[in-house]
Amino acid sequence: MGARRDGDQRAHVPLDVARAVGGSAAAIVIVGGGVIGASVAYHLAARGVREVVVLDRAPRAGEGSTGRATGGFRVQFASAVEVRLSLLAREKLRRFTAETGGDCGYVPAGYLWVATNEDELAALRDALAVQRANGVADAREVSAAEIAALNPALARDGIAGGTYCPSDGFIRPLQILDGYRRAAERLGARFVWDAEVTAFERAHDGRIANVHTAREAFAADHVVNAAGAWAAQVARLAGVELPVTPLRRQVAVTVPTSALPATMPMTLFAGDGFHLRVRDGRVLLLLPTDGATDDPFGVSVEPEWVETVARLARARVPLLADVPIDRAACWAGLYEMSPDGRAIVGIAPGVPNLCFVSGSSGHGVMHAPALGQLVAEIIVDGAARSLDAEPLRPDRSFGAVQPARAHRL
């Protein structure tokens, strides 16, 4: 459990669950009905908070970034807090059906990181040391020969080695969202769609008293900002600057093919971030770019990018040489990037009843089970208890701002 600090965090008062259960107003309003918002709603409701309202600007569930995720899950990170988030999330995914009645689609097909030179391999080894120091028992370094055995489809030239974790793999983002949403609703939570938040009404002590949409106002004891790529806009309604920016991530999709086995591990190249997986009989191909568009929230797919990733795929995976790209099936989504690439979780400076859970930087779906539990603990207990959330604090020093990247260890 992380230590509490002075300042704005000290002003946060844990929720009076008994009052929340019996009150007529919404005790907690969650802005954002994606997988993280749904996880927060479920975990709060499971703690006995029955007056939970989730507001989302979309017309229905799954219309935002959650529905555009590719569904990877890994514990292979280079930062300790992300390793611990993944371990907690994996534990909860294994209990997902028992907890929610849903199916998260977790398949431990493995994650295979590939290095093409010694510098990349050294970075993977450093990350592996962090993973082992934080409780990951099954990740290991693999040789070029072992990589060829784990994924025979790869071209064998230019591979220096890599790392592999067999319990990493795949999840189904929309099924996780649906499982948490339905379980939360059974416990009394309410999801309101087509309900974009337009204003926060502040009380004299700085707290948010009411949350306004175009049609309705919701009284709130606590507010959770789980608005994903739009989280900074929501934070500004409360007069707070949240350093989260949208970053487009494009996905190229092949025609249905049996060229690669469905059991192939997620395969990622550590240098440029090219990675691929098989899903529902098609191969998904990804290559991070700067994501720059005229519209920062745009999700168009660039034909030139598709050509680039297709050429790279043919060079690195010769079995795809004659497998066309299905241009109509390609898509793009938005990452919610923080300056250091880690989630921002905790009470907003100056607004003691506003909790942020944002900035997961491409890992929101896989960490949603853990993040929902942490936010419930912060609101109900006054502090995160499942793991040390200090590195995720909203008021942390982000250091030198790095260029937004959709790929990192």
C-alpha positions as a Markdown table, in Angstrom:
| # | Residue | x | y | z |
|---|---|---|---|---|
| 1 | Met | 0.0 | 0.0 | 0.0 |
| 2 | Gly | 1.4 | 3.4 | -1.0 |
| 3 | Ala | 1.9 | 6.1 | 1.6 |
| 4 | Arg | -0.5 | 9.1 | 1.6 |
| 5 | Arg | 1.1 | 12.5 | 1.0 |
| 6 | Asp | 0.1 | 16.0 | 2.2 |
| 7 | Gly | -1.6 | 18.5 | 0.0 |
| 8 | Asp | -4.6 | 17.9 | -2.2 |
| 9 | Gln | -4.6 | 14.2 | -1.7 |
| 10 | Arg | -5.0 | 14.7 | 2.1 |
| 11 | Ala | -8.2 | 16.6 | 1.4 |
| 12 | His | -9.8 | 13.5 | -0.1 |
| 13 | Val | -12.4 | 11.9 | 2.1 |
| 14 | Pro | -13.2 | 8.2 | 1.7 |
| 15 | Leu | -16.7 | 7.5 | 0.5 |
| 16 | Asp | -19.4 | 6.9 | 3.1 |
| 17 | Val | -20.7 | 3.7 | 1.6 |
| 18 | Ala | -23.7 | 3.4 | 3.9 |
| 19 | Arg | -24.8 | 6.9 | 2.8 |
| 20 | Ala | -24.1 | 6.2 | -0.8 |
| 21 | Val | -26.2 | 3.0 | -0.7 |
| 22 | Gly | -29.2 | 4.8 | 0.9 |
| 23 | Gly | -29.1 | 8.1 | -0.9 |
| 24 | Ser | -31.2 | 9.2 | -3.8 |
| 25 | Ala | -28.6 | 11.2 | -5.7 |
| 26 | Ala | -25.8 | 9.6 | -7.7 |
| 27 | Ala | -23.0 | 9.0 | -5.2 |
| 28 | Ile | -20.5 | 8.5 | -8.0 |
| 29 | Val | -20.5 | 9.7 | -11.5 |
| 30 | Ile | -18.1 | 8.0 | -13.9 |
| 31 | Val | -17.3 | 10.0 | -17.1 |
| 32 | Gly | -16.5 | 7.4 | -19.8 |
| 33 | Gly | -18.2 | 4.1 | -20.4 |
| 34 | Gly | -15.3 | 2.2 | -22.0 |
| 35 | Val | -13.7 | -0.8 | -20.5 |
| 36 | Ile | -11.9 | 1.2 | -17.8 |
| 37 | Gly | -15.1 | 3.1 | -16.8 |
| 38 | Ala | -17.1 | -0.2 | -16.8 |
| 39 | Ser | -14.4 | -1.8 | -14.6 |
| 40 | Val | -14.6 | 1.1 | -12.1 |
| 41 | Ala | -18.4 | 0.9 | -12.0 |
| 42 | Tyr | -18.3 | -2.8 | -11.3 |
| 43 | His | -15.6 | -2.6 | -8.6 |
| 44 | Leu | -17.4 | 0.3 | -6.9 |
| 45 | Ala | -20.7 | -1.6 | -7.0 |
| 46 | Ala | -19.1 | -4.7 | -5.8 |
| 47 | Arg | -17.9 | -2.7 | -2.8 |
| 48 | Gly | -21.5 | -1.8 | -1.9 |
| 49 | Val | -21.8 | 1.5 | -3.7 |
| 50 | Arg | -25.2 | 1.2 | -5.4 |
| 51 | Glu | -25.6 | 4.8 | -6.7 |
| 52 | Val | -23.2 | 4.7 | -9.6 |
| 53 | Val | -23.9 | 6.4 | -12.9 |
| 54 | Val | -21.7 | 6.0 | -16.0 |
| 55 | Leu | -22.0 | 8.8 | -18.6 |
| 56 | Asp | -20.7 | 8.3 | -22.1 |
| 57 | Arg | -20.9 | 10.5 | -25.2 |
| 58 | Ala | -21.3 | 7.5 | -27.5 |
| 59 | Pro | -24.7 | 6.1 | -28.5 |
| 60 | Arg | -24.0 | 2.6 | -27.3 |
| 61 | Ala | -21.3 | 0.5 | -25.5 |
| 62 | Gly | -18.1 | -0.3 | -27.4 |
| 63 | Glu | -18.2 | 2.7 | -29.8 |
| 64 | Gly | -14.9 | 4.2 | -28.5 |
| 65 | Ser | -11.4 | 3.1 | -28.1 |
| 66 | Thr | -12.2 | -0.2 | -26.4 |
| 67 | Gly | -13.9 | -1.5 | -29.6 |
| 68 | Arg | -10.8 | -0.6 | -31.6 |
| 69 | Ala | -8.2 | -2.4 | -29.5 |
| 70 | Thr | -6.4 | -5.4 | -30.8 |
| 71 | Gly | -6.6 | -7.4 | -27.6 |
| 72 | Gly | -3.1 | -8.1 | -26.4 |
| 73 | Phe | -2.1 | -8.9 | -22.8 |
| 74 | Arg | 1.4 | -8.9 | -21.4 |
| 75 | Val | 3.3 | -8.8 | -18.2 |
| 76 | Gln | 6.5 | -8.0 | -20.1 |
| 77 | Phe | 7.1 | -4.4 | -19.3 |
| 78 | Ala | 10.2 | -2.4 | -18.4 |
| 79 | Ser | 8.6 | -0.5 | -15.5 |
| 80 | Ala | 7.9 | -2.1 | -12.2 |
| 81 | Val | 4.4 | -0.5 | -11.7 |
| 82 | Glu | 3.2 | -1.7 | -15.1 |
| 83 | Val | 4.5 | -5.2 | -14.4 |
| 84 | Arg | 2.5 | -5.1 | -11.1 |
| 85 | Leu | -0.6 | -3.8 | -12.8 |
| 86 | Ser | -0.4 | -6.6 | -15.3 |
| 87 | Leu | 0.0 | -9.3 | -12.6 |
| 88 | Leu | -3.0 | -7.9 | -10.8 |
| 89 | Ala | -5.0 | -7.7 | -14.0 |
| 90 | Arg | -4.0 | -11.3 | -15.0 |
| 91 | Glu | -5.1 | -12.6 | -11.6 |
| 92 | Lys | -8.5 | -10.9 | -12.1 |
| 93 | Leu | -8.8 | -12.1 | -15.7 |
| 94 | Arg | -8.4 | -15.6 | -14.5 |
| 95 | Arg | -11.3 | -15.0 | -12.1 |
| 96 | Phe | -13.3 | -13.0 | -14.6 |
| 97 | Thr | -16.1 | -15.5 | -15.1 |
| 98 | Ala | -16.5 | -16.2 | -11.4 |
| 99 | Glu | -16.6 | -12.4 | -10.6 |
| 100 | Thr | -18.7 | -11.2 | -13.5 |
| 101 | Gly | -20.3 | -14.1 | -15.2 |
| 102 | Gly | -18.7 | -13.0 | -18.5 |
| 103 | Asp | -15.9 | -14.4 | -20.7 |
| 104 | Cys | -12.8 | -12.3 | -21.1 |
| 105 | Gly | -11.4 | -14.4 | -23.8 |
| 106 | Tyr | -8.0 | -14.8 | -22.2 |
| 107 | Val | -5.8 | -17.1 | -24.3 |
| 108 | Pro | -2.2 | -17.6 | -23.0 |
| 109 | Ala | -0.7 | -17.8 | -26.5 |
| 110 | Gly | 2.5 | -15.9 | -25.4 |
| 111 | Tyr | 4.3 | -12.7 | -26.3 |
| 112 | Leu | 7.5 | -13.0 | -28.2 |
| 113 | Trp | 9.8 | -9.9 | -28.3 |
| 114 | Val | 12.4 | -10.0 | -31.1 |
| 115 | Ala | 15.7 | -8.1 | -31.1 |
| 116 | Thr | 17.6 | -7.5 | -34.3 |
| 117 | Asn | 20.8 | -6.2 | -32.7 |
| 118 | Glu | 22.7 | -6.3 | -29.4 |
| 119 | Asp | 21.4 | -2.9 | -28.1 |
| 120 | Glu | 17.8 | -4.1 | -28.5 |
| 121 | Leu | 18.6 | -7.3 | -26.8 |
| 122 | Ala | 20.2 | -5.5 | -23.9 |
| 123 | Ala | 17.0 | -3.4 | -23.4 |
| 124 | Leu | 15.0 | -6.6 | -23.4 |
| 125 | Arg | 17.3 | -8.1 | -20.8 |
| 126 | Asp | 17.0 | -5.0 | -18.6 |
| 127 | Ala | 13.2 | -5.3 | -18.9 |
| 128 | Leu | 13.4 | -9.0 | -18.0 |
| 129 | Ala | 15.3 | -8.2 | -14.8 |
| 130 | Val | 12.5 | -5.8 | -13.8 |
| 131 | Gln | 9.9 | -8.4 | -14.5 |
| 132 | Arg | 11.6 | -11.1 | -12.4 |
| 133 | Ala | 12.2 | -8.6 | -9.6 |
| 134 | Asn | 8.5 | -8.0 | -9.5 |
| 135 | Gly | 7.2 | -11.5 | -9.4 |
| 136 | Val | 7.1 | -12.7 | -13.1 |
| 137 | Ala | 8.3 | -16.3 | -12.9 |
| 138 | Asp | 7.8 | -17.5 | -16.5 |
| 139 | Ala | 9.3 | -14.8 | -18.7 |
| 140 | Arg | 12.7 | -15.8 | -20.1 |
| 141 | Glu | 15.4 | -14.9 | -22.7 |
| 142 | Val | 15.3 | -16.9 | -25.9 |
| 143 | Ser | 17.9 | -17.4 | -28.6 |
| 144 | Ala | 17.5 | -16.9 | -32.3 |
| 145 | Ala | 17.0 | -20.7 | -32.7 |
| 146 | Glu | 14.3 | -20.7 | -30.0 |
| 147 | Ile | 12.5 | -17.8 | -31.7 |
| 148 | Ala | 12.5 | -19.8 | -34.9 |
| 149 | Ala | 10.8 | -22.6 | -33.0 |
| 150 | Leu | 8.3 | -20.4 | -31.3 |
| 151 | Asn | 7.3 | -18.6 | -34.5 |
| 152 | Pro | 8.6 | -20.6 | -37.6 |
| 153 | Ala | 6.9 | -18.0 | -39.9 |
| 154 | Leu | 9.6 | -15.4 | -39.2 |
| 155 | Ala | 12.5 | -14.8 | -41.6 |
| 156 | Arg | 15.5 | -16.1 | -39.7 |
| 157 | Asp | 18.1 | -13.6 | -40.8 |
| 158 | Gly | 19.0 | -10.6 | -38.7 |
| 159 | Ile | 17.6 | -11.9 | -35.4 |
| 160 | Ala | 19.9 | -11.5 | -32.3 |
| 161 | Gly | 17.5 | -13.0 | -29.7 |
| 162 | Gly | 14.6 | -11.9 | -27.6 |
| 163 | Thr | 12.3 | -12.7 | -24.7 |
| 164 | Tyr | 9.2 | -14.7 | -24.3 |
| 165 | Cys | 6.5 | -15.2 | -21.7 |
| 166 | Pro | 4.0 | -18.0 | -22.3 |
| 167 | Ser | 1.3 | -16.7 | -20.0 |
| 168 | Asp | 1.1 | -13.4 | -22.0 |
| 169 | Gly | -1.4 | -13.6 | -24.8 |
| 170 | Phe | -4.8 | -12.4 | -26.0 |
| 171 | Ile | -8.0 | -11.0 | -24.5 |
| 172 | Arg | -11.3 | -9.9 | -26.0 |
| 173 | Pro | -11.8 | -6.2 | -25.2 |
| 174 | Leu | -15.5 | -5.9 | -26.0 |
| 175 | Gln | -16.2 | -9.1 | -24.0 |
| 176 | Ile | -14.4 | -7.6 | -21.0 |
| 177 | Leu | -16.4 | -4.3 | -21.3 |
| 178 | Asp | -19.6 | -6.3 | -21.6 |
| 179 | Gly | -18.9 | -8.5 | -18.6 |
| 180 | Tyr | -18.1 | -5.6 | -16.4 |
| 181 | Arg | -21.0 | -3.5 | -17.6 |
| 182 | Arg | -23.6 | -6.3 | -17.1 |
| 183 | Ala | -22.2 | -7.2 | -13.7 |
| 184 | Ala | -22.2 | -3.6 | -12.6 |
| 185 | Glu | -25.8 | -3.2 | -13.8 |
| 186 | Arg | -26.9 | -6.3 | -11.9 |
| 187 | Leu | -25.4 | -4.6 | -8.8 |
| 188 | Gly | -27.4 | -1.4 | -9.4 |
| 189 | Ala | -25.1 | 0.7 | -11.5 |
| 190 | Arg | -26.6 | 2.7 | -14.4 |
| 191 | Phe | -25.1 | 3.4 | -17.8 |
| 192 | Val | -26.4 | 6.4 | -19.7 |
| 193 | Trp | -25.4 | 6.7 | -23.4 |
| 194 | Asp | -25.5 | 9.7 | -25.7 |
| 195 | Ala | -24.7 | 11.7 | -22.6 |
| 196 | Glu | -21.6 | 13.9 | -23.3 |
| 197 | Val | -20.6 | 15.8 | -20.2 |
| 198 | Thr | -20.8 | 19.6 | -20.8 |
| 199 | Ala | -20.0 | 21.2 | -17.4 |
| 200 | Phe | -19.1 | 20.6 | -13.8 |
| 201 | Glu | -20.8 | 22.7 | -11.2 |
| 202 | Arg | -18.4 | 23.4 | -8.4 |
| 203 | Ala | -19.1 | 23.9 | -4.7 |
| 204 | His | -17.5 | 26.6 | -2.5 |
| 205 | Asp | -14.9 | 24.1 | -1.3 |
| 206 | Gly | -13.7 | 23.2 | -4.8 |
| 207 | Arg | -15.6 | 19.9 | -5.0 |
| 208 | Ile | -17.7 | 19.0 | -7.9 |
| 209 | Ala | -21.4 | 19.2 | -6.8 |
| 210 | Asn | -23.2 | 18.4 | -10.1 |
| 211 | Val | -22.3 | 16.9 | -13.5 |
| 212 | His | -24.2 | 18.4 | -16.4 |
| 213 | Thr | -25.0 | 16.8 | -19.8 |
| 214 | Ala | -27.1 | 18.5 | -22.5 |
| 215 | Arg | -30.3 | 16.9 | -21.0 |
| 216 | Glu | -29.7 | 16.2 | -17.4 |
| 217 | Ala | -27.7 | 17.1 | -14.2 |
| 218 | Phe | -26.3 | 14.5 | -11.9 |
| 219 | Ala | -25.5 | 15.2 | -8.2 |
| 220 | Ala | -22.2 | 13.5 | -7.2 |
| 221 | Asp | -20.3 | 12.8 | -4.1 |
| 222 | His | -17.4 | 11.7 | -6.3 |
| 223 | Val | -16.5 | 12.0 | -10.0 |
| 224 | Val | -14.2 | 9.6 | -11.9 |
| 225 | Asn | -12.7 | 10.8 | -15.2 |
| 226 | Ala | -12.3 | 7.7 | -17.3 |
| 227 | Ala | -12.8 | 9.5 | -20.6 |
| 228 | Gly | -9.8 | 7.9 | -22.4 |
| 229 | Ala | -8.4 | 10.0 | -25.2 |
| 230 | Trp | -10.9 | 12.8 | -24.3 |
| 231 | Ala | -9.9 | 12.9 | -20.6 |
| 232 | Ala | -8.0 | 16.2 | -20.9 |
| 233 | Gln | -11.1 | 17.9 | -22.2 |
| 234 | Val | -13.1 | 16.5 | -19.4 |
| 235 | Ala | -10.5 | 17.6 | -16.8 |
| 236 | Arg | -10.6 | 21.2 | -18.2 |
| 237 | Leu | -14.3 | 21.4 | -17.3 |
| 238 | Ala | -13.0 | 21.2 | -13.7 |
| 239 | Gly | -10.3 | 23.7 | -14.3 |
| 240 | Val | -7.5 | 21.1 | -14.2 |
| 241 | Glu | -4.9 | 20.5 | -16.8 |
| 242 | Leu | -4.4 | 16.7 | -17.4 |
| 243 | Pro | -1.4 | 15.9 | -19.6 |
| 244 | Val | -3.1 | 13.3 | -21.8 |
| 245 | Thr | -3.1 | 13.5 | -25.5 |
| 246 | Pro | -4.7 | 11.3 | -28.2 |
| 247 | Leu | -2.4 | 9.3 | -30.5 |
| 248 | Arg | -3.8 | 7.5 | -33.5 |
| 249 | Arg | -2.8 | 3.8 | -33.9 |
| 250 | Gln | -3.5 | 2.1 | -37.2 |
| 251 | Val | -4.1 | -1.6 | -37.9 |
| 252 | Ala | -3.7 | -3.4 | -41.2 |
| 253 | Val | -5.8 | -6.5 | -41.7 |
| 254 | Thr | -5.2 | -9.4 | -44.2 |
| 255 | Val | -7.9 | -11.3 | -46.0 |
| 256 | Pro | -8.9 | -14.5 | -44.2 |
| 257 | Thr | -5.9 | -16.9 | -44.4 |
| 258 | Ser | -4.5 | -20.1 | -42.9 |
| 259 | Ala | -0.9 | -19.0 | -43.7 |
| 260 | Leu | -0.2 | -18.4 | -40.0 |
| 261 | Pro | -1.5 | -20.6 | -37.1 |
| 262 | Ala | -4.1 | -19.2 | -34.7 |
| 263 | Thr | -1.8 | -20.4 | -31.9 |
| 264 | Met | 1.0 | -18.1 | -33.0 |
| 265 | Pro | 2.3 | -15.8 | -30.1 |
| 266 | Met | 2.0 | -12.1 | -30.4 |
| 267 | Thr | 5.3 | -11.2 | -32.1 |
| 268 | Leu | 6.9 | -7.8 | -31.6 |
| 269 | Phe | 10.1 | -6.3 | -32.9 |
| 270 | Ala | 11.7 | -4.3 | -30.2 |
| 271 | Gly | 13.4 | -1.8 | -32.5 |
| 272 | Asp | 10.6 | -0.3 | -34.7 |
| 273 | Gly | 7.6 | -1.8 | -32.9 |
| 274 | Phe | 6.3 | -3.8 | -35.8 |
| 275 | His | 4.1 | -6.6 | -34.5 |
| 276 | Leu | 1.5 | -9.0 | -35.6 |
| 277 | Arg | -1.0 | -11.5 | -34.4 |
| 278 | Val | -3.7 | -13.8 | -35.7 |
| 279 | Arg | -7.3 | -13.0 | -34.8 |
| 280 | Asp | -10.5 | -14.7 | -36.2 |
| 281 | Gly | -8.6 | -16.1 | -39.1 |
| 282 | Arg | -6.9 | -12.9 | -40.2 |
| 283 | Val | -3.5 | -11.4 | -39.5 |
| 284 | Leu | -3.4 | -8.0 | -37.8 |
| 285 | Leu | -0.3 | -6.0 | -38.6 |
| 286 | Leu | 0.8 | -2.9 | -36.7 |
| 287 | Leu | 3.7 | -0.5 | -37.1 |
| 288 | Pro | 3.7 | 2.6 | -34.8 |
| 289 | Thr | 3.9 | 6.0 | -36.4 |
| 290 | Asp | 3.7 | 9.5 | -35.0 |
| 291 | Gly | 0.0 | 9.4 | -35.5 |
| 292 | Ala | -0.2 | 13.0 | -36.6 |
| 293 | Thr | -3.5 | 14.0 | -38.3 |
| 294 | Asp | -5.2 | 17.3 | -39.0 |
| 295 | Asp | -7.8 | 16.1 | -36.5 |
| 296 | Pro | -6.2 | 15.0 | -33.3 |
| 297 | Phe | -9.1 | 12.7 | -32.7 |
| 298 | Gly | -9.2 | 11.4 | -36.3 |
| 299 | Val | -9.2 | 7.6 | -36.9 |
| 300 | Ser | -8.6 | 7.5 | -40.6 |
| 301 | Val | -6.2 | 4.9 | -42.1 |
| 302 | Glu | -3.5 | 6.2 | -44.4 |
| 303 | Pro | -3.1 | 4.2 | -47.7 |
| 304 | Glu | 0.7 | 4.9 | -47.7 |
| 305 | Trp | 1.0 | 3.5 | -44.2 |
| 306 | Val | -0.8 | 0.3 | -45.2 |
| 307 | Glu | 1.7 | -0.1 | -48.1 |
| 308 | Thr | 4.6 | 0.4 | -45.7 |
| 309 | Val | 3.4 | -2.1 | -43.1 |
| 310 | Ala | 2.5 | -4.7 | -45.9 |
| 311 | Arg | 6.0 | -4.5 | -47.4 |
| 312 | Leu | 7.6 | -4.9 | -43.9 |
| 313 | Ala | 5.3 | -7.9 | -43.2 |
| 314 | Arg | 6.3 | -9.6 | -46.4 |
| 315 | Ala | 10.0 | -9.1 | -45.6 |
| 316 | Arg | 9.8 | -10.3 | -42.0 |
| 317 | Val | 7.1 | -13.0 | -42.5 |
| 318 | Pro | 7.7 | -14.6 | -45.9 |
| 319 | Leu | 4.5 | -16.7 | -45.6 |
| 320 | Leu | 2.5 | -13.5 | -46.0 |
| 321 | Ala | 4.1 | -12.7 | -49.3 |
| 322 | Asp | 1.0 | -13.7 | -51.2 |
| 323 | Val | -1.6 | -12.8 | -48.6 |
| 324 | Pro | -3.4 | -9.5 | -49.6 |
| 325 | Ile | -4.4 | -6.8 | -47.3 |
| 326 | Asp | -8.2 | -6.3 | -46.9 |
| 327 | Arg | -8.3 | -2.5 | -47.1 |
| 328 | Ala | -12.0 | -2.4 | -46.1 |
| 329 | Ala | -11.2 | -4.2 | -42.9 |
| 330 | Cys | -8.3 | -2.0 | -41.7 |
| 331 | Trp | -9.0 | 0.4 | -38.9 |
| 332 | Ala | -7.5 | 2.9 | -36.5 |
| 333 | Gly | -8.1 | 3.8 | -32.9 |
| 334 | Leu | -6.8 | 6.3 | -30.3 |
| 335 | Tyr | -4.3 | 5.8 | -27.5 |
| 336 | Glu | -4.5 | 8.1 | -24.5 |
| 337 | Met | -0.9 | 9.1 | -24.0 |
| 338 | Ser | 0.7 | 10.4 | -20.9 |
| 339 | Pro | 4.1 | 12.2 | -20.9 |
| 340 | Asp | 5.9 | 9.2 | -19.4 |
| 341 | Gly | 3.7 | 6.5 | -20.9 |
| 342 | Arg | 2.2 | 5.4 | -17.6 |
| 343 | Ala | -1.4 | 5.7 | -16.4 |
| 344 | Ile | -2.5 | 8.6 | -14.3 |
| 345 | Val | -4.5 | 7.4 | -11.4 |
| 346 | Gly | -5.6 | 9.3 | -8.3 |
| 347 | Ile | -7.3 | 12.5 | -6.9 |
| 348 | Ala | -7.0 | 15.6 | -9.1 |
| 349 | Pro | -5.0 | 18.5 | -7.6 |
| 350 | Gly | -7.4 | 21.1 | -6.2 |
| 351 | Val | -10.6 | 19.0 | -6.8 |
| 352 | Pro | -10.8 | 16.6 | -3.8 |
| 353 | Asn | -13.7 | 14.5 | -5.2 |
| 354 | Leu | -12.4 | 14.1 | -8.8 |
| 355 | Cys | -10.4 | 10.9 | -9.5 |
| 356 | Phe | -8.4 | 10.4 | -12.6 |
| 357 | Val | -7.9 | 7.1 | -14.3 |
| 358 | Ser | -6.4 | 7.9 | -17.7 |
| 359 | Gly | -3.2 | 8.0 | -19.8 |
| 360 | Ser | -2.7 | 4.2 | -20.0 |
| 361 | Ser | -0.8 | 4.9 | -23.3 |
| 362 | Gly | -2.1 | 1.8 | -25.2 |
| 363 | His | -2.4 | -0.5 | -22.2 |
| 364 | Gly | -5.8 | 0.5 | -20.9 |
| 365 | Val | -7.7 | -2.6 | -21.9 |
| 366 | Met | -5.2 | -5.1 | -20.5 |
| 367 | His | -4.9 | -3.1 | -17.2 |
| 368 | Ala | -8.6 | -2.2 | -16.9 |
| 369 | Pro | -9.3 | -5.0 | -14.3 |
| 370 | Ala | -6.5 | -3.7 | -12.1 |
| 371 | Leu | -7.3 | 0.0 | -12.6 |
| 372 | Gly | -11.0 | -0.4 | -11.7 |
| 373 | Gln | -10.0 | -2.1 | -8.5 |
| 374 | Leu | -7.5 | 0.6 | -7.6 |
| 375 | Val | -9.9 | 3.4 | -8.2 |
| 376 | Ala | -12.6 | 1.7 | -6.1 |
| 377 | Glu | -10.0 | 1.5 | -3.3 |
| 378 | Ile | -9.0 | 5.1 | -3.6 |
| 379 | Ile | -12.6 | 6.3 | -3.4 |
| 380 | Val | -14.0 | 3.9 | -0.8 |
| 381 | Asp | -10.9 | 3.4 | 1.4 |
| 382 | Gly | -9.0 | 6.6 | 0.8 |
| 383 | Ala | -5.9 | 4.9 | -0.8 |
| 384 | Ala | -5.0 | 2.2 | -3.2 |
| 385 | Arg | -4.3 | -1.1 | -1.3 |
| 386 | Ser | -3.8 | -3.8 | -4.0 |
| 387 | Leu | -0.5 | -2.3 | -5.1 |
| 388 | Asp | 1.7 | 0.8 | -4.6 |
| 389 | Ala | 0.1 | 3.4 | -6.9 |
| 390 | Glu | 2.5 | 6.2 | -6.0 |
| 391 | Pro | 4.2 | 6.0 | -9.5 |
| 392 | Leu | 0.8 | 6.7 | -11.0 |
| 393 | Arg | -0.1 | 9.8 | -9.0 |
| 394 | Pro | -1.5 | 12.8 | -11.1 |
| 395 | Asp | 0.8 | 15.2 | -9.4 |
| 396 | Arg | 4.0 | 13.2 | -10.0 |
| 397 | Ser | 7.0 | 14.7 | -11.9 |
| 398 | Phe | 6.9 | 13.5 | -15.5 |
| 399 | Gly | 10.5 | 14.5 | -16.1 |
| 400 | Ala | 11.5 | 15.4 | -19.6 |
| 401 | Val | 8.5 | 15.0 | -21.9 |
| 402 | Gln | 9.2 | 12.3 | -24.5 |
| 403 | Pro | 7.7 | 12.2 | -27.9 |
| 404 | Ala | 4.4 | 10.3 | -27.9 |
| 405 | Arg | 5.1 | 6.7 | -28.9 |
| 406 | Ala | 2.6 | 3.9 | -29.5 |
| 407 | His | 5.3 | 1.3 | -28.9 |
| 408 | Arg | 7.6 | 0.8 | -25.9 |
| 409 | Leu | 8.6 | -1.9 | -23.5 |
